[in-house]
Amino acid sequence: MRVVTRQDILAHFDRHAVLDAIEDGFKAFARDQAQVAPVIHLAFPAAAGECHVKAAHVEGDEVFTVKLATGFYDNPKRGLPSSNGFMAVVSATTGEPRAILQDDGALTDLRTALAGVIATRLGGRRGARTLGIVGSGVQARLQAEFTCELLGYDSLVLWARASEKAAALADSLRASLPDLEISTAPTPADLCARADTIITATAARAAIVRADWVRPGTHITAVGADSPGKQELDPALFARARHVIVDSVAQCTAHGETAHAVGAGIIARDALLPLGVALSQAPLARAEDDITIADLTGVAVQDAAIARCVWHRLDT
């Protein structure tokens, strides 16, 4: 069995190949051509930490993936990254472990950001030009970079609870996205007033984006609520949405943004549109003034897709 370092993993990472593989994984999941195990959650509230274990196999793949990912959100105060973990690539023929991808959480961050691109490309309004990012961490950065680079936004506005972190992220992104107009918003309401598309990428446990702040025509991709108790969106916003796209109906109604709206009786479970189904039926029907929401909790088919892509490049 091979143990592969983060440096070697990133050297074999092909963003466009992984983007396509993740989209194909969502479609396979929607066709019941993927096995996805129930997510294991462990919480460490005293350390502001959590752990997820996810596993999946896509029909026809020669390998399957088991992933362990952690998020310990006070780590930056200790000079440590907030996320960590690894992925195990295992033969689907013999059960032999083929590799441990010791990515330190990088592959989870990358696959989450690329899923955000897929959902935003699907749900966003044609002609959207300003992207709003709520958050200031690794995922906020990746969502900003990937979405602007791959979907062609002209301007970017950032908001975070710590204004100094939002300002630091803006300065850093000006270096990596020099052709973009980048600014910070003093409040989330101001960000909502300026953005055509909003991506929320925080570990918040109470709604940040209020329903009455969101303009008609806005698309929102929410990626932060990936475990029980997390929340970034006002549940009332779901009543205004024409489409609510979910990466997994089971996961999103258990611990995603959608869980809060379903629990409050604002939206019915059968009104949810699985992402894989929507991708297979694209383009999404939407009028200029429609609000759309994509709730992404992170599905193990994403881990299977990115691990398989990296493994194939390592194994050639």
C-alpha positions as CSV (number, residue, x, y, z in Angstrom):
1,M,0.0,0.0,0.0
2,R,1.3,3.4,-0.9
3,V,1.1,6.4,1.4
4,V,1.0,9.6,-0.7
5,T,1.9,13.0,0.7
6,R,-0.1,16.2,0.3
7,Q,2.6,17.7,-1.9
8,D,2.5,14.7,-4.3
9,I,-1.3,14.7,-4.3
10,L,-1.5,18.3,-5.3
11,A,1.1,17.8,-8.0
12,H,-1.2,15.2,-9.5
13,F,-4.4,17.3,-9.1
14,D,-6.2,18.2,-12.4
15,R,-9.0,20.6,-11.6
16,H,-10.9,20.2,-14.8
17,A,-10.8,16.4,-14.8
18,V,-12.0,16.4,-11.1
19,L,-14.8,18.9,-11.9
20,D,-16.1,16.6,-14.6
21,A,-15.7,13.5,-12.4
22,I,-17.6,15.1,-9.5
23,E,-20.5,16.1,-11.8
24,D,-20.6,12.5,-13.2
25,G,-20.6,11.2,-9.6
26,F,-23.6,13.3,-8.7
27,K,-25.4,12.0,-11.8
28,A,-24.6,8.4,-10.9
29,F,-25.8,9.0,-7.3
30,A,-29.1,10.3,-8.7
31,R,-29.4,7.1,-10.9
32,D,-28.8,4.9,-7.9
33,Q,-25.5,3.8,-9.5
34,A,-23.5,4.7,-6.4
35,Q,-23.3,3.2,-2.9
36,V,-23.0,6.0,-0.3
37,A,-22.7,5.0,3.3
38,P,-24.5,7.0,6.1
39,V,-22.2,9.7,7.4
40,I,-20.5,9.2,10.8
41,H,-20.3,12.4,12.8
42,L,-18.3,12.9,15.9
43,A,-18.5,16.2,17.8
44,F,-15.8,17.7,20.2
45,P,-17.5,20.9,21.4
46,A,-14.9,21.6,24.1
47,A,-12.3,21.9,21.3
48,A,-14.6,23.5,18.8
49,G,-14.0,20.4,16.7
50,E,-15.8,17.8,14.6
51,C,-15.0,14.7,12.6
52,H,-16.8,13.2,9.5
53,V,-16.3,9.7,8.1
54,K,-17.7,9.2,4.6
55,A,-17.5,6.3,2.1
56,A,-18.7,5.6,-1.4
57,H,-18.3,3.4,-4.5
58,V,-19.5,4.4,-8.0
59,E,-20.7,1.5,-10.0
60,G,-18.0,0.3,-12.4
61,D,-15.1,1.9,-10.6
62,E,-12.2,-0.4,-9.7
63,V,-11.7,1.3,-6.4
64,F,-13.8,2.8,-3.6
65,T,-13.0,5.5,-1.1
66,V,-13.3,5.9,2.7
67,K,-12.6,9.4,3.9
68,L,-11.9,10.9,7.4
69,A,-12.1,14.6,7.7
70,T,-11.8,16.9,10.7
71,G,-12.5,20.5,11.4
72,F,-11.2,22.1,14.6
73,Y,-12.0,25.7,14.2
74,D,-9.9,27.1,17.0
75,N,-6.7,25.7,15.4
76,P,-5.7,28.9,13.7
77,K,-5.2,30.4,17.1
78,R,-2.7,27.7,17.7
79,G,-1.0,28.2,14.4
80,L,-2.6,25.0,13.0
81,P,-4.9,24.5,10.0
82,S,-8.6,24.2,10.9
83,S,-9.1,21.1,8.6
84,N,-7.3,17.8,8.3
85,G,-7.8,14.2,7.3
86,F,-7.0,11.6,4.7
87,M,-8.7,9.3,2.1
88,A,-8.2,5.6,1.7
89,V,-8.4,4.2,-1.8
90,V,-9.4,0.5,-1.7
91,S,-9.7,-2.1,-4.5
92,A,-13.4,-2.9,-5.2
93,T,-12.3,-6.3,-6.6
94,T,-10.1,-7.7,-3.8
95,G,-10.6,-5.3,-0.8
96,E,-6.9,-4.5,-0.7
97,P,-6.0,-0.9,0.3
98,R,-4.2,0.6,-2.6
99,A,-3.3,4.0,-1.1
100,I,-3.7,6.3,1.7
101,L,-3.9,9.9,0.4
102,Q,-2.5,11.8,3.3
103,D,-3.9,15.1,2.0
104,D,-4.4,16.9,5.4
105,G,-7.9,17.8,4.3
106,A,-6.9,19.4,1.0
107,L,-8.9,17.1,-1.2
108,T,-12.0,17.7,0.9
109,D,-11.5,21.4,0.6
110,L,-11.0,21.1,-3.2
111,R,-14.0,18.8,-3.9
112,T,-16.2,21.0,-1.8
113,A,-15.2,24.1,-3.8
114,L,-15.7,22.3,-7.1
115,A,-19.1,21.1,-6.1
116,G,-19.9,24.8,-5.3
117,V,-18.9,25.7,-8.9
118,I,-21.1,22.9,-10.3
119,A,-24.1,24.0,-8.2
120,T,-23.6,27.7,-8.9
121,R,-23.1,27.2,-12.6
122,L,-26.4,25.3,-12.6
123,G,-28.5,27.6,-10.5
124,G,-27.0,31.0,-11.1
125,R,-28.8,33.6,-13.3
126,R,-27.4,34.2,-16.8
127,G,-25.6,37.5,-16.8
128,A,-24.7,37.4,-13.0
129,R,-21.6,39.5,-12.6
130,T,-21.0,40.0,-8.8
131,L,-20.2,37.2,-6.5
132,G,-20.7,37.5,-2.8
133,I,-18.7,35.3,-0.4
134,V,-19.7,34.9,3.3
135,G,-16.8,33.7,5.3
136,S,-13.0,34.2,5.4
137,G,-11.5,30.7,5.7
138,V,-9.9,28.2,3.3
139,Q,-13.3,27.3,1.8
140,A,-14.3,30.9,1.3
141,R,-11.0,31.5,-0.6
142,L,-11.4,28.4,-2.8
143,Q,-15.0,29.2,-3.6
144,A,-14.0,32.7,-4.6
145,E,-11.1,31.7,-6.7
146,F,-12.7,28.7,-8.4
147,T,-16.1,30.3,-9.1
148,C,-14.6,33.6,-10.4
149,E,-12.0,31.8,-12.6
150,L,-14.3,29.1,-14.0
151,L,-17.6,31.0,-14.2
152,G,-16.4,34.4,-15.3
153,Y,-17.6,36.8,-12.6
154,D,-16.4,40.4,-12.9
155,S,-16.4,41.5,-9.2
156,L,-16.3,40.0,-5.8
157,V,-17.6,41.2,-2.5
158,L,-16.6,39.6,0.9
159,W,-18.1,39.6,4.4
160,A,-16.9,37.9,7.5
161,R,-17.7,38.3,11.2
162,A,-14.1,39.4,11.7
163,S,-13.7,42.4,9.4
164,E,-9.9,42.2,9.6
165,K,-10.1,38.6,8.2
166,A,-12.3,39.7,5.4
167,A,-9.9,42.5,4.5
168,A,-6.9,40.1,4.6
169,L,-8.7,37.7,2.3
170,A,-9.6,40.5,-0.1
171,D,-5.9,41.6,-0.2
172,S,-4.8,38.0,-0.8
173,L,-7.4,37.5,-3.6
174,R,-6.3,40.7,-5.3
175,A,-3.0,39.0,-5.9
176,S,-4.5,35.7,-7.3
177,L,-7.4,37.4,-9.2
178,P,-5.8,40.6,-10.5
179,D,-8.4,41.4,-13.1
180,L,-11.3,41.3,-10.6
181,E,-12.8,44.2,-8.7
182,I,-12.7,43.0,-5.0
183,S,-14.2,44.8,-2.0
184,T,-15.5,44.0,1.5
185,A,-19.0,44.6,2.8
186,P,-19.7,46.2,6.2
187,T,-22.6,43.9,6.8
188,P,-24.1,40.8,5.3
189,A,-27.2,42.8,4.4
190,D,-24.9,45.1,2.3
191,L,-23.3,42.0,0.6
192,C,-26.8,40.7,-0.3
193,A,-27.7,44.1,-1.8
194,R,-24.7,44.0,-4.1
195,A,-24.3,40.3,-5.0
196,D,-26.0,38.5,-7.9
197,T,-24.7,35.2,-6.5
198,I,-24.0,34.4,-2.9
199,I,-21.8,31.5,-1.5
200,T,-21.9,30.9,2.2
201,A,-18.8,29.1,3.6
202,T,-18.8,29.3,7.4
203,A,-19.1,27.1,10.4
204,A,-22.0,29.3,11.7
205,R,-24.7,27.8,14.0
206,A,-27.3,30.5,13.5
207,A,-28.6,32.2,10.3
208,I,-26.4,34.9,8.8
209,V,-28.3,35.6,5.6
210,R,-31.8,36.9,6.2
211,A,-34.7,36.2,3.8
212,D,-35.7,39.8,3.3
213,W,-32.1,40.9,2.4
214,V,-31.9,38.7,-0.7
215,R,-32.8,40.3,-4.0
216,P,-35.0,38.7,-6.6
217,G,-32.8,36.9,-9.2
218,T,-30.2,35.8,-6.6
219,H,-28.7,32.4,-6.5
220,I,-27.3,31.1,-3.2
221,T,-24.9,28.1,-2.7
222,A,-24.6,27.2,1.0
223,V,-21.7,24.9,1.8
224,G,-21.2,25.4,5.6
225,A,-24.0,23.3,7.1
226,D,-22.3,19.9,6.8
227,S,-23.1,18.5,10.3
228,P,-25.9,18.8,12.9
229,G,-26.4,22.2,14.4
230,K,-24.9,24.3,11.7
231,Q,-26.9,27.0,9.9
232,E,-26.1,29.9,7.6
233,L,-29.5,30.7,6.0
234,D,-32.8,32.0,7.3
235,P,-35.3,29.2,6.8
236,A,-37.9,31.8,5.5
237,L,-35.7,32.2,2.5
238,F,-36.7,28.8,1.3
239,A,-40.3,30.0,0.9
240,R,-39.0,32.5,-1.7
241,A,-37.0,30.1,-3.7
242,R,-38.3,28.6,-7.0
243,H,-35.7,25.8,-6.8
244,V,-34.1,24.2,-3.8
245,I,-31.3,22.0,-5.1
246,V,-29.8,19.5,-2.6
247,D,-26.7,17.3,-3.1
248,S,-28.4,14.6,-1.0
249,V,-32.0,14.6,0.1
250,A,-31.2,12.4,3.1
251,Q,-28.2,14.4,4.3
252,C,-29.7,17.9,3.6
253,T,-32.9,17.1,5.5
254,A,-30.9,15.6,8.4
255,H,-28.3,18.2,8.9
256,G,-28.1,20.7,6.0
257,E,-29.7,24.1,5.6
258,T,-32.8,22.4,4.2
259,A,-33.3,20.6,7.5
260,H,-34.2,23.9,9.3
261,A,-36.8,24.8,6.5
262,V,-38.3,21.3,6.4
263,G,-38.5,21.1,10.2
264,A,-40.3,24.4,10.2
265,G,-42.8,23.3,7.6
266,I,-41.6,25.9,5.1
267,I,-40.8,23.5,2.4
268,A,-41.8,19.9,1.8
269,R,-39.2,17.1,1.3
270,D,-40.7,16.1,-2.0
271,A,-40.2,19.7,-3.3
272,L,-36.4,19.3,-3.2
273,L,-34.5,18.9,-6.4
274,P,-31.5,16.5,-6.2
275,L,-28.4,18.0,-7.8
276,G,-27.7,14.9,-9.9
277,V,-31.2,15.0,-11.3
278,A,-30.9,18.7,-12.0
279,L,-27.6,18.2,-13.8
280,S,-29.0,15.5,-15.9
281,Q,-31.9,17.7,-16.9
282,A,-29.9,21.0,-17.3
283,P,-30.3,23.8,-18.1
284,L,-32.4,24.7,-15.0
285,A,-35.6,26.5,-15.8
286,R,-35.5,29.9,-14.0
287,A,-36.8,33.4,-14.7
288,E,-34.7,36.6,-14.2
289,D,-36.4,37.3,-10.8
290,D,-36.3,33.7,-9.5
291,I,-34.3,33.0,-6.3
292,T,-32.5,29.6,-6.3
293,I,-30.8,27.8,-3.4
294,A,-28.2,25.0,-3.5
295,D,-27.7,23.2,-0.2
296,L,-24.4,21.2,-0.3
297,T,-23.6,19.0,2.7
298,G,-20.8,17.1,0.9
299,V,-21.6,13.6,-0.5
300,A,-19.1,10.8,-0.5
301,V,-19.3,10.4,-4.3
302,Q,-17.3,13.6,-4.4
303,D,-14.6,12.0,-2.4
304,A,-14.7,8.9,-4.5
305,A,-14.4,11.0,-7.7
306,I,-11.5,13.2,-6.5
307,A,-9.6,10.2,-5.0
308,R,-10.0,8.1,-8.1
309,C,-8.8,11.0,-10.3
310,V,-5.7,11.5,-8.2
311,W,-5.0,7.8,-7.9
312,H,-5.2,7.3,-11.7
313,R,-2.7,10.0,-12.3
314,L,-0.4,8.6,-9.5
315,D,-0.8,5.0,-10.9
316,T,0.2,5.8,-14.5
